[in-house]
Amino acid sequence: MQSTFYVGLDLGSSFCYQTVINADGAPQRARVVPTSEQHLRNAFADLRGDVHVHLEAGELSAWVHSIITPLVSEVVVSHPRSLAWIGKDAVKDDPIDARKLAELLRFNLVHAVYCEADCSRQTFKQLVVHYEDLSREQARLKSKIKARLRTFGIIRKDGQLFSAGGQTALLAEIKEPIVKLMLAQSFAVLNQMITALNEARRAMRDFAAQFAEANYCKPRRVSALLRLAGLSLICKLREGFPTNANCGDIAGSASRAGSPTASD
């Protein structure tokens, strides 16, 4: 009969702390593991039996999840907000946190979050986050440029300001050399950001084409989707035609509800 073990793994950028307990809660192992793929594999490769691992969700959790999942029976990733025993404890210590993670899993007091096993979807998620970051930075820089112009009594509320012609026309109006230099540099950075944003958008769309749900966002299939039971009402309630951003969500909801699949 296989022995059952519960492992708490407290993640860190340099080191992780691993605590192993058995089904009765008796400690079996506690050690520091350098944060690298090979060291993490070695830390779990010699564990024999029915091994269950508990992690706290964070920047490293998805990566660690993908490494150790093939080596153990189960990997559970919990949201930090559900780990009040750890989060609200005044004593912060990696060995203690690792032991608590193991104990919570042993008593099944966990609230697991979804962790995508498909690496391509993880990459796509990061690509979307990257695009959103670029978009926010671009908007922030535009606001700064407008604010700087207001300090010189130039109030512009139109989007034409940031076009190639608008930038040239504005710089031609500025007489003070140092002010013109500052604005020219700001516009140069903005133009680079716009180029990067457009490239990120194309990369995101090209990368998304590999996923099956992307097919639901093709315009020729929208009319077929609207014929599914209940979707016409949903679209009316949303006060408009479904965009590419929500077609996949609508199609997925219909599929989970047992509605027939739209065909070409």
Backbone as CSV, one residue per row, in Angstrom:
resi,resn,N_x,N_y,N_z,CA_x,CA_y,CA_z,C_x,C_y,C_z
1,MET,0.838,-1.195,0.000,0.000,0.000,0.000,0.880,1.255,0.000
2,GLN,0.552,2.188,-0.871,1.335,3.406,-0.977,1.122,4.306,0.235
3,SER,2.209,4.926,0.673,2.110,5.914,1.739,1.674,7.250,1.144
4,THR,0.896,8.001,1.903,0.426,9.313,1.454,1.231,10.410,2.142
5,PHE,1.659,11.375,1.335,2.444,12.483,1.868,1.836,13.804,1.401
6,TYR,1.916,14.786,2.278,1.445,16.129,1.963,2.638,17.070,2.050
7,VAL,2.827,17.834,0.987,4.001,18.693,0.884,3.566,20.151,0.798
8,GLY,4.119,20.960,1.695,3.938,22.405,1.602,5.185,23.002,0.992
9,LEU,5.029,23.789,-0.047,6.184,24.377,-0.733,6.020,25.892,-0.731
10,ASP,6.801,26.553,0.105,6.775,28.019,0.176,7.773,28.554,-0.852
11,LEU,7.275,29.318,-1.826,8.091,29.733,-2.962,8.805,31.049,-2.712
12,GLY,10.031,31.119,-3.189,10.814,32.350,-3.120,11.651,32.498,-4.371
13,SER,12.091,33.720,-4.652,12.834,33.957,-5.885,14.214,33.317,-5.869
14,SER,14.790,33.136,-4.690,16.110,32.513,-4.581,16.032,31.094,-4.049
15,PHE,15.171,30.889,-3.042,15.036,29.576,-2.425,13.562,29.276,-2.146
16,CYS,13.228,27.986,-2.164,11.908,27.511,-1.740,12.103,26.636,-0.506
17,TYR,11.086,26.616,0.351,11.170,25.773,1.538,10.149,24.650,1.417
18,GLN,10.632,23.433,1.508,9.790,22.245,1.343,9.607,21.528,2.676
19,THR,8.341,21.291,3.038,8.024,20.519,4.237,7.131,19.350,3.853
20,VAL,7.500,18.160,4.287,6.751,16.939,3.965,6.227,16.332,5.254
21,ILE,4.918,16.054,5.281,4.316,15.354,6.422,3.546,14.141,5.891
22,ASN,3.312,13.150,6.765,2.553,11.978,6.334,1.071,12.164,6.625
23,ALA,0.289,11.127,6.401,-1.160,11.227,6.563,-1.568,11.510,8.007
24,ASP,-0.696,11.205,8.965,-0.981,11.465,10.377,-0.475,12.833,10.826
25,GLY,0.181,13.557,9.935,0.702,14.876,10.279,2.106,14.856,10.836
26,ALA,2.737,13.687,10.875,4.099,13.596,11.399,5.086,14.121,10.358
27,PRO,6.013,14.985,10.765,6.982,15.535,9.810,7.917,14.459,9.271
28,GLN,8.172,14.498,7.983,9.043,13.531,7.326,10.308,14.198,6.776
29,ARG,10.162,15.442,6.364,11.299,16.122,5.760,11.049,17.620,5.767
30,ALA,12.109,18.380,5.935,12.037,19.834,5.831,13.386,20.312,5.319
31,ARG,13.361,20.998,4.190,14.637,21.424,3.623,14.466,22.639,2.717
32,VAL,15.586,23.301,2.455,15.624,24.439,1.554,16.017,23.949,0.173
33,VAL,15.283,24.440,-0.835,15.538,24.034,-2.218,15.822,25.284,-3.051
34,PRO,16.972,25.374,-3.704,17.226,26.512,-4.591,16.159,26.595,-5.682
35,THR,15.770,27.808,-6.029,14.707,27.996,-7.010,15.266,27.854,-8.421
36,SER,15.282,26.622,-8.890,15.679,26.314,-10.259,14.944,25.051,-10.671
37,GLU,14.796,24.850,-11.957,14.038,23.687,-12.435,14.670,22.387,-11.981
38,GLN,15.980,22.267,-12.119,16.644,21.022,-11.771,16.550,20.726,-10.279
39,HIS,16.762,21.737,-9.439,16.685,21.514,-7.994,15.268,21.145,-7.563
40,LEU,14.266,21.756,-8.182,12.884,21.413,-7.837,12.555,19.988,-8.266
41,ARG,13.031,19.591,-9.429,12.809,18.202,-9.867,13.470,17.227,-8.895
42,ASN,14.683,17.535,-8.497,15.393,16.655,-7.572,14.685,16.558,-6.222
43,ALA,14.064,17.661,-5.797,13.404,17.692,-4.493,12.186,16.783,-4.439
44,PHE,11.580,16.510,-5.611,10.378,15.660,-5.631,10.613,14.301,-6.279
45,ALA,11.726,14.151,-6.972,11.979,12.892,-7.671,12.153,11.721,-6.706
46,ASP,12.679,11.982,-5.512,12.929,10.884,-4.574,11.784,10.655,-3.589
47,LEU,10.668,11.371,-3.776,9.499,11.121,-2.920,8.675,9.990,-3.523
48,ARG,8.493,8.938,-2.781,7.762,7.776,-3.262,6.413,7.679,-2.549
49,GLY,5.376,7.364,-3.303,4.059,7.206,-2.719,3.052,8.150,-3.346
50,ASP,1.959,8.378,-2.630,0.886,9.258,-3.092,1.192,10.664,-2.568
51,VAL,1.791,11.480,-3.420,2.320,12.774,-2.984,1.399,13.898,-3.457
52,HIS,0.967,14.738,-2.504,0.108,15.885,-2.789,0.845,17.149,-2.363
53,VAL,0.879,18.148,-3.239,1.666,19.351,-3.010,0.748,20.573,-2.965
54,HIS,1.064,21.501,-2.068,0.262,22.711,-1.898,1.152,23.932,-2.062
55,LEU,0.764,24.831,-2.983,1.484,26.072,-3.231,0.559,27.257,-3.008
56,GLU,1.156,28.408,-2.748,0.396,29.657,-2.710,0.542,30.340,-4.065
57,ALA,-0.571,30.816,-4.627,-0.550,31.459,-5.939,0.331,32.699,-5.915
58,GLY,1.120,32.859,-6.966,2.010,34.008,-7.083,2.711,33.978,-8.422
59,GLU,3.728,34.803,-8.567,4.432,34.909,-9.839,5.103,33.597,-10.238
60,LEU,5.570,32.826,-9.268,6.305,31.594,-9.563,5.418,30.360,-9.620
61,SER,4.183,30.464,-9.158,3.363,29.264,-8.964,3.075,28.501,-10.256
62,ALA,2.766,29.209,-11.342,2.461,28.524,-12.601,3.679,27.777,-13.126
63,TRP,4.834,28.417,-13.035,6.077,27.784,-13.493,6.409,26.559,-12.647
64,VAL,6.333,26.676,-11.336,6.618,25.547,-10.448,5.587,24.441,-10.650
65,HIS,4.332,24.823,-10.835,3.264,23.845,-11.083,3.588,22.985,-12.296
66,SER,4.052,23.617,-13.377,4.357,22.862,-14.603,5.548,21.931,-14.412
67,ILE,6.469,22.280,-13.513,7.664,21.462,-13.304,7.365,20.227,-12.481
68,ILE,6.626,20.388,-11.396,6.466,19.266,-10.464,5.221,18.426,-10.710
69,THR,4.269,18.904,-11.517,3.048,18.137,-11.761,3.320,16.721,-12.267
70,PRO,4.247,16.514,-13.215,4.492,15.129,-13.681,5.126,14.227,-12.629
71,LEU,5.613,14.787,-11.535,6.361,14.005,-10.549,5.528,13.582,-9.351
72,VAL,4.329,14.152,-9.190,3.519,13.890,-7.996,2.079,13.558,-8.391
73,SER,1.278,13.195,-7.401,-0.123,12.835,-7.660,-1.000,14.052,-7.871
74,GLU,-0.718,15.126,-7.146,-1.581,16.312,-7.205,-0.795,17.550,-6.807
75,VAL,-1.073,18.647,-7.501,-0.524,19.939,-7.121,-1.695,20.905,-6.975
76,VAL,-1.858,21.475,-5.798,-2.941,22.412,-5.509,-2.340,23.802,-5.334
77,VAL,-2.889,24.769,-6.058,-2.458,26.168,-5.938,-3.610,26.945,-5.320
78,SER,-3.366,27.563,-4.174,-4.407,28.292,-3.451,-4.208,29.793,-3.562
79,HIS,-5.339,30.504,-3.574,-5.278,31.964,-3.614,-4.824,32.484,-2.257
80,PRO,-3.917,33.473,-2.228,-3.416,33.990,-0.940,-4.519,34.467,0.004
81,ARG,-5.621,34.997,-0.548,-6.694,35.495,0.317,-7.374,34.379,1.097
82,SER,-7.274,33.146,0.596,-7.911,32.027,1.285,-7.001,31.433,2.359
83,LEU,-5.779,31.932,2.454,-4.817,31.388,3.412,-4.633,32.347,4.582
84,ALA,-5.738,32.609,5.285,-5.698,33.552,6.403,-4.776,33.072,7.513
85,TRP,-4.672,31.775,7.695,-3.812,31.217,8.745,-2.363,31.663,8.531
86,ILE,-1.997,31.814,7.264,-0.638,32.253,6.938,-0.566,33.778,6.838
87,GLY,-1.510,34.348,6.078,-1.464,35.777,5.802,-1.634,36.661,7.024
88,LYS,-2.475,36.226,7.981,-2.767,37.060,9.150,-1.908,36.736,10.364
89,ASP,-1.038,35.761,10.205,-0.155,35.408,11.309,0.947,36.454,11.430
90,ALA,1.153,36.957,12.626,2.184,37.978,12.844,3.586,37.415,12.653
91,VAL,3.724,36.109,12.808,5.028,35.461,12.647,5.190,35.035,11.199
92,LYS,6.118,35.671,10.481,6.370,35.341,9.088,7.684,34.569,8.987
93,ASP,7.573,33.309,8.605,8.755,32.464,8.528,8.505,31.384,7.481
94,ASP,9.449,31.204,6.562,9.251,30.250,5.478,9.011,28.818,5.954
95,PRO,9.782,28.286,6.882,9.518,26.926,7.363,8.131,26.772,7.980
96,ILE,7.702,27.789,8.732,6.369,27.728,9.347,5.292,27.775,8.273
97,ASP,5.459,28.661,7.280,4.474,28.769,6.205,4.386,27.473,5.407
98,ALA,5.518,26.846,5.142,5.515,25.586,4.396,4.788,24.500,5.177
99,ARG,4.998,24.455,6.484,4.314,23.451,7.323,2.802,23.704,7.318
100,LYS,2.407,24.974,7.380,0.981,25.308,7.354,0.343,24.914,6.019
101,LEU,1.061,25.138,4.925,0.534,24.734,3.616,0.290,23.233,3.567
102,ALA,1.217,22.485,4.112,1.054,21.023,4.136,-0.127,20.619,5.008
103,GLU,-0.269,21.225,6.179,-1.369,20.884,7.092,-2.728,21.250,6.493
104,LEU,-2.806,22.404,5.854,-4.073,22.809,5.225,-4.496,21.821,4.149
105,LEU,-3.534,21.329,3.397,-3.857,20.346,2.362,-4.252,19.017,2.984
106,ARG,-3.609,18.632,4.066,-3.937,17.364,4.737,-5.374,17.361,5.240
107,PHE,-5.840,18.499,5.727,-7.217,18.601,6.212,-8.195,19.075,5.135
108,ASN,-7.696,19.216,3.915,-8.515,19.646,2.774,-9.146,21.020,3.013
109,LEU,-8.406,21.908,3.645,-8.873,23.265,3.904,-8.244,24.216,2.883
110,VAL,-8.473,23.921,1.628,-7.857,24.700,0.555,-8.933,25.209,-0.399
111,HIS,-8.629,26.322,-1.040,-9.495,26.884,-2.083,-8.634,27.005,-3.340
112,ALA,-8.635,25.949,-4.130,-7.739,25.876,-5.278,-8.148,26.858,-6.370
113,VAL,-7.159,27.438,-7.019,-7.396,28.286,-8.180,-6.984,27.504,-9.416
114,TYR,-7.548,27.898,-10.557,-7.230,27.195,-11.791,-5.820,27.546,-12.241
115,CYS,-5.075,26.512,-12.602,-3.714,26.713,-13.077,-3.588,26.026,-14.434
116,GLU,-3.404,26.803,-15.474,-3.374,26.292,-16.842,-2.136,25.439,-17.070
117,ALA,-2.379,24.194,-17.532,-1.262,23.288,-17.797,-0.663,23.503,-19.176
118,ASP,-1.433,24.091,-20.082,-0.978,24.319,-21.449,-0.020,25.515,-21.472
119,CYS,1.239,25.264,-21.813,2.243,26.334,-21.816,1.902,27.422,-22.821
120,SER,1.293,27.035,-23.940,0.972,28.039,-24.951,-0.064,29.031,-24.439
121,ARG,-0.988,28.568,-23.615,-1.984,29.475,-23.051,-1.351,30.386,-21.991
122,GLN,-0.404,29.855,-21.251,0.325,30.698,-20.305,1.076,31.803,-21.043
123,THR,1.683,31.433,-22.168,2.402,32.421,-22.975,1.444,33.470,-23.518
124,PHE,0.267,33.022,-23.978,-0.716,33.957,-24.507,-1.204,34.910,-23.424
125,LYS,-1.392,34.391,-22.223,-1.823,35.242,-21.110,-0.796,36.335,-20.859
126,GLN,0.492,35.972,-20.867,1.539,36.962,-20.655,1.595,37.968,-21.803
127,LEU,1.291,37.492,-23.015,1.271,38.385,-24.171,0.155,39.416,-24.035
128,VAL,-0.996,38.981,-23.547,-2.114,39.898,-23.328,-1.763,40.921,-22.240
129,VAL,-1.154,40.444,-21.167,-0.734,41.356,-20.093,0.281,42.369,-20.618
130,HIS,1.191,41.893,-21.461,2.187,42.783,-22.062,1.517,43.860,-22.908
131,TYR,0.530,43.453,-23.701,-0.195,44.410,-24.538,-0.931,45.439,-23.677
132,GLU,-1.566,44.982,-22.617,-2.287,45.896,-21.735,-1.326,46.868,-21.046
133,ASP,-0.146,46.389,-20.672,0.853,47.269,-20.050,1.292,48.361,-21.025
134,LEU,1.552,47.976,-22.271,1.951,48.956,-23.270,0.850,49.974,-23.513
135,SER,-0.394,49.490,-23.538,-1.524,50.386,-23.770,-1.659,51.401,-22.641
136,ARG,-1.502,50.942,-21.397,-1.588,51.858,-20.255,-0.442,52.866,-20.266
137,GLU,0.763,52.402,-20.602,1.914,53.309,-20.632,1.740,54.359,-21.716
138,GLN,1.186,53.965,-22.864,0.952,54.919,-23.940,-0.057,55.987,-23.506
139,ALA,-1.147,55.564,-22.880,-2.161,56.511,-22.409,-1.588,57.444,-21.350
140,ARG,-0.735,56.889,-20.481,-0.126,57.709,-19.426,0.798,58.772,-20.035
141,LEU,1.572,58.397,-21.050,2.475,59.352,-21.678,1.704,60.444,-22.409
142,LYS,0.601,60.084,-23.061,-0.218,61.093,-23.734,-0.756,62.113,-22.727
143,SER,-1.178,61.619,-21.570,-1.683,62.530,-20.529,-0.577,63.459,-20.035
144,LYS,0.634,62.936,-19.898,1.753,63.763,-19.441,2.091,64.845,-20.457
145,ILE,2.039,64.477,-21.738,2.340,65.466,-22.779,1.306,66.583,-22.759
146,LYS,0.026,66.230,-22.636,-1.018,67.255,-22.570,-0.862,68.132,-21.335
147,ALA,-0.496,67.510,-20.212,-0.294,68.279,-18.978,0.872,69.247,-19.130
148,ARG,1.933,68.803,-19.768,3.084,69.685,-19.977,2.723,70.852,-20.889
149,LEU,1.924,70.588,-21.901,1.499,71.653,-22.807,0.665,72.699,-22.076
150,ARG,-0.153,72.231,-21.124,-1.003,73.171,-20.385,-0.167,74.143,-19.567
151,THR,1.013,73.704,-19.121,1.872,74.615,-18.350,2.387,75.769,-19.206
152,PHE,2.319,75.595,-20.513,2.731,76.656,-21.433,1.523,77.327,-22.081
153,GLY,0.340,77.078,-21.517,-0.869,77.715,-22.013,-1.418,77.105,-23.280
154,ILE,-0.960,75.909,-23.638,-1.452,75.216,-24.840,-2.410,74.120,-24.387
155,ILE,-3.679,74.305,-24.665,-4.702,73.351,-24.233,-5.222,72.607,-25.460
156,ARG,-4.936,71.328,-25.504,-5.367,70.501,-26.631,-6.160,69.317,-26.095
157,LYS,-7.373,69.137,-26.612,-8.220,68.021,-26.201,-8.500,67.060,-27.345
158,ASP,-7.956,67.354,-28.519,-8.230,66.516,-29.688,-7.143,65.455,-29.841
159,GLY,-7.516,64.335,-30.445,-6.570,63.259,-30.688,-5.617,63.543,-31.824
160,GLN,-5.926,64.528,-32.639,-5.074,64.875,-33.779,-3.685,65.313,-33.326
161,LEU,-3.585,65.728,-32.086,-2.305,66.188,-31.549,-1.216,65.133,-31.698
162,PHE,-1.582,63.861,-31.557,-0.583,62.801,-31.523,-0.345,62.147,-32.885
163,SER,-1.015,62.629,-33.916,-0.721,62.142,-35.265,0.597,62.743,-35.731
164,ALA,1.169,62.176,-36.805,2.446,62.679,-37.320,2.331,64.150,-37.713
165,GLY,1.231,64.488,-38.402,1.035,65.875,-38.804,0.789,66.793,-37.633
166,GLY,0.046,66.297,-36.642,-0.239,67.106,-35.454,1.014,67.401,-34.655
167,GLN,1.908,66.417,-34.526,3.155,66.628,-33.805,4.027,67.673,-34.510
168,THR,4.132,67.531,-35.835,4.953,68.468,-36.608,4.418,69.895,-36.502
169,ALA,3.092,70.026,-36.606,2.481,71.355,-36.540,2.691,71.992,-35.179
170,LEU,2.569,71.201,-34.118,2.754,71.742,-32.776,4.191,72.192,-32.548
171,LEU,5.141,71.354,-32.947,6.542,71.701,-32.741,6.913,72.963,-33.518
172,ALA,6.246,73.171,-34.664,6.521,74.376,-35.457,6.042,75.630,-34.739
173,GLU,5.034,75.481,-33.873,4.501,76.631,-33.139,5.371,77.018,-31.951
174,ILE,6.139,76.069,-31.441,6.947,76.317,-30.251,8.199,77.106,-30.618
175,LYS,8.405,78.207,-29.955,9.540,79.082,-30.239,10.731,78.808,-29.324
176,GLU,10.465,78.402,-28.087,11.528,78.175,-27.111,12.257,76.860,-27.440
177,PRO,13.563,76.894,-27.728,14.292,75.687,-28.140,14.229,74.548,-27.122
178,ILE,14.396,74.864,-25.839,14.428,73.796,-24.830,13.062,73.141,-24.685
179,VAL,12.002,73.924,-24.809,10.649,73.369,-24.747,10.401,72.486,-25.955
180,LYS,10.826,72.958,-27.118,10.669,72.159,-28.340,11.433,70.842,-28.225
181,LEU,12.633,70.880,-27.614,13.423,69.666,-27.429,12.705,68.666,-26.533
182,MET,12.153,69.155,-25.419,11.442,68.267,-24.496,10.253,67.602,-25.182
183,LEU,9.477,68.395,-25.910,8.304,67.843,-26.590,8.707,66.877,-27.691
184,ALA,9.765,67.216,-28.436,10.232,66.328,-29.505,10.669,64.983,-28.937
185,GLN,11.348,64.994,-27.791,11.775,63.749,-27.158,10.576,62.940,-26.661
186,SER,9.595,63.636,-26.098,8.386,62.946,-25.625,7.633,62.316,-26.788
187,PHE,7.527,63.049,-27.887,6.864,62.509,-29.068,7.630,61.309,-29.638
188,ALA,8.965,61.364,-29.597,9.772,60.245,-30.099,9.507,58.973,-29.292
189,VAL,9.451,59.138,-27.964,9.157,57.983,-27.099,7.742,57.467,-27.369
190,LEU,6.795,58.382,-27.531,5.410,58.001,-27.804,5.308,57.223,-29.112
191,ASN,5.996,57.687,-30.141,5.935,57.003,-31.435,6.518,55.595,-31.349
192,GLN,7.575,55.441,-30.562,8.133,54.103,-30.355,7.137,53.205,-29.636
193,MET,6.439,53.766,-28.659,5.449,52.999,-27.910,4.281,52.601,-28.806
194,ILE,3.861,53.496,-29.690,2.759,53.185,-30.607,3.155,52.051,-31.542
195,THR,4.392,52.105,-32.044,4.884,51.028,-32.913,4.920,49.705,-32.164
196,ALA,5.429,49.727,-30.934,5.493,48.510,-30.127,4.104,47.971,-29.827
197,LEU,3.157,48.877,-29.554,1.790,48.456,-29.256,1.154,47.784,-30.464
198,ASN,1.361,48.337,-31.642,0.802,47.737,-32.858,1.423,46.363,-33.124
199,GLU,2.722,46.242,-32.897,3.387,44.948,-33.073,2.870,43.920,-32.064
200,ALA,2.660,44.363,-30.828,2.133,43.460,-29.798,0.715,43.027,-30.135
201,ARG,-0.095,43.939,-30.695,-1.462,43.590,-31.089,-1.458,42.529,-32.186
202,ARG,-0.596,42.705,-33.180,-0.519,41.713,-34.255,-0.036,40.368,-33.729
203,ALA,0.975,40.411,-32.853,1.489,39.166,-32.288,0.421,38.450,-31.472
204,MET,-0.371,39.210,-30.733,-1.431,38.632,-29.910,-2.483,37.964,-30.785
205,ARG,-2.887,38.628,-31.864,-3.891,38.063,-32.757,-3.367,36.814,-33.465
206,ASP,-2.115,36.872,-33.922,-1.534,35.715,-34.616,-1.402,34.526,-33.679
207,PHE,-0.978,34.793,-32.443,-0.790,33.714,-31.474,-2.125,33.099,-31.076
208,ALA,-3.174,33.937,-30.989,-4.496,33.447,-30.568,-5.136,32.553,-31.613
209,ALA,-4.685,32.623,-32.871,-5.309,31.851,-33.951,-5.191,30.352,-33.733
210,GLN,-4.231,29.912,-32.901,-4.033,28.474,-32.682,-5.088,27.873,-31.755
211,PHE,-5.833,28.701,-31.041,-6.805,28.197,-30.089,-8.160,28.002,-30.759
212,ALA,-8.845,26.922,-30.385,-10.103,26.563,-31.034,-11.165,27.643,-30.868
213,GLU,-11.231,28.275,-29.701,-12.280,29.260,-29.461,-12.124,30.505,-30.315
214,ALA,-10.922,30.688,-30.905,-10.726,31.847,-31.774,-11.633,31.783,-32.985
215,ASN,-12.038,30.567,-33.363,-12.918,30.416,-34.524,-14.273,31.072,-34.302
216,TYR,-14.709,31.165,-33.045,-16.014,31.762,-32.767,-16.009,33.273,-32.978
217,CYS,-14.825,33.851,-33.086,-14.741,35.293,-33.250,-14.705,35.726,-34.709
218,LYS,-14.752,34.761,-35.632,-14.744,35.113,-37.050,-16.106,35.671,-37.445
219,PRO,-16.142,36.793,-38.172,-17.413,37.445,-38.514,-18.397,36.523,-39.203
220,ARG,-17.917,35.603,-40.032,-18.852,34.747,-40.764,-19.588,33.773,-39.850
221,ARG,-19.107,33.621,-38.632,-19.772,32.698,-37.718,-20.674,33.401,-36.717
222,VAL,-20.602,34.714,-36.673,-21.398,35.443,-35.688,-22.884,35.234,-35.921
223,SER,-23.312,35.289,-37.184,-24.734,35.110,-37.475,-25.205,33.738,-37.041
224,ALA,-24.355,32.733,-37.190,-24.718,31.388,-36.745,-24.816,31.325,-35.230
225,LEU,-23.902,32.027,-34.553,-23.950,32.062,-33.091,-25.237,32.707,-32.596
226,LEU,-25.686,33.736,-33.299,-26.888,34.446,-32.873,-28.133,33.581,-32.978
227,ARG,-28.058,32.512,-33.767,-29.226,31.623,-33.900,-29.317,30.635,-32.749
228,LEU,-28.271,30.546,-31.921,-28.325,29.640,-30.781,-29.345,30.137,-29.767
229,ALA,-29.974,29.185,-29.091,-31.034,29.527,-28.135,-30.517,30.461,-27.054
230,GLY,-31.176,31.594,-26.924,-30.860,32.524,-25.852,-29.824,33.569,-26.186
231,LEU,-29.035,33.349,-27.233,-27.963,34.298,-27.516,-28.484,35.626,-28.043
232,SER,-29.565,35.597,-28.817,-30.126,36.857,-29.327,-30.545,37.755,-28.175
233,LEU,-31.174,37.163,-27.151,-31.599,37.926,-25.987,-30.392,38.473,-25.238
234,ILE,-29.342,37.635,-25.105,-28.133,38.075,-24.408,-27.530,39.288,-25.105
235,CYS,-27.454,39.205,-26.435,-26.853,40.298,-27.198,-27.672,41.582,-27.076
236,LYS,-29.008,41.441,-27.041,-29.849,42.624,-26.874,-29.631,43.251,-25.507
237,LEU,-29.486,42.391,-24.506,-29.268,42.897,-23.160,-27.924,43.605,-23.058
238,ARG,-26.964,43.190,-23.857,-25.660,43.836,-23.859,-25.674,45.124,-24.668
239,GLU,-26.851,45.434,-25.264,-27.045,46.678,-26.010,-26.047,46.835,-27.149
240,GLY,-25.983,45.813,-27.933,-25.119,45.957,-29.101,-24.678,44.639,-29.655
241,PHE,-24.026,44.728,-30.786,-23.521,43.555,-31.473,-22.331,42.995,-30.715
242,PRO,-22.213,41.673,-30.560,-21.087,41.109,-29.821,-19.775,41.382,-30.539
243,THR,-18.782,41.844,-29.782,-17.482,42.149,-30.368,-16.586,40.925,-30.334
244,ASN,-15.451,41.033,-30.994,-14.493,39.931,-30.989,-14.046,39.579,-29.577
245,ALA,-14.113,40.561,-28.677,-13.635,40.320,-27.317,-14.559,39.414,-26.536
246,ASN,-15.878,39.384,-26.884,-16.779,38.577,-26.057,-17.431,37.430,-26.808
247,CYS,-17.145,37.265,-28.101,-17.753,36.162,-28.838,-17.366,34.823,-28.243
248,GLY,-16.073,34.676,-27.920,-15.615,33.410,-27.362,-16.276,33.106,-26.041
249,ASP,-16.449,34.146,-25.194,-17.098,33.941,-23.899,-18.550,33.497,-24.090
250,ILE,-19.259,34.148,-25.035,-20.656,33.803,-25.277,-20.763,32.384,-25.802
251,ALA,-19.876,32.046,-26.753,-19.906,30.707,-27.320,-19.606,29.663,-26.261
252,GLY,-18.627,29.968,-25.393,-18.295,29.031,-24.335,-19.440,28.832,-23.374
253,SER,-20.149,29.912,-23.028,-21.297,29.815,-22.124,-22.404,28.966,-22.740
254,ALA,-22.627,29.160,-24.036,-23.664,28.393,-24.707,-23.309,26.923,-24.744
255,SER,-22.027,26.634,-24.988,-21.596,25.250,-25.038,-21.747,24.577,-23.691
256,ARG,-21.380,25.280,-22.604,-21.510,24.704,-21.265,-22.955,24.497,-20.878
257,ALA,-23.847,25.317,-21.462,-25.263,25.190,-21.140,-25.913,24.077,-21.944
258,GLY,-25.170,23.462,-22.864,-25.718,22.354,-23.636,-26.384,22.753,-24.911
259,SER,-26.173,23.988,-25.389,-26.774,24.443,-26.626,-26.044,23.805,-27.795
260,PRO,-26.730,23.658,-28.935,-26.087,23.076,-30.099,-24.980,23.961,-30.595
261,THR,-23.934,23.367,-31.221,-22.810,24.100,-31.743,-23.145,24.692,-33.089
262,ALA,-22.780,25.951,-33.289,-23.059,26.601,-34.566,-22.116,26.057,-35.629
263,SER,-22.602,25.866,-36.773,-21.789,25.361,-37.869,-21.678,26.441,-38.928
264,ASP,-20.671,26.256,-39.814,-20.529,27.214,-40.903,-21.709,27.098,-41.843
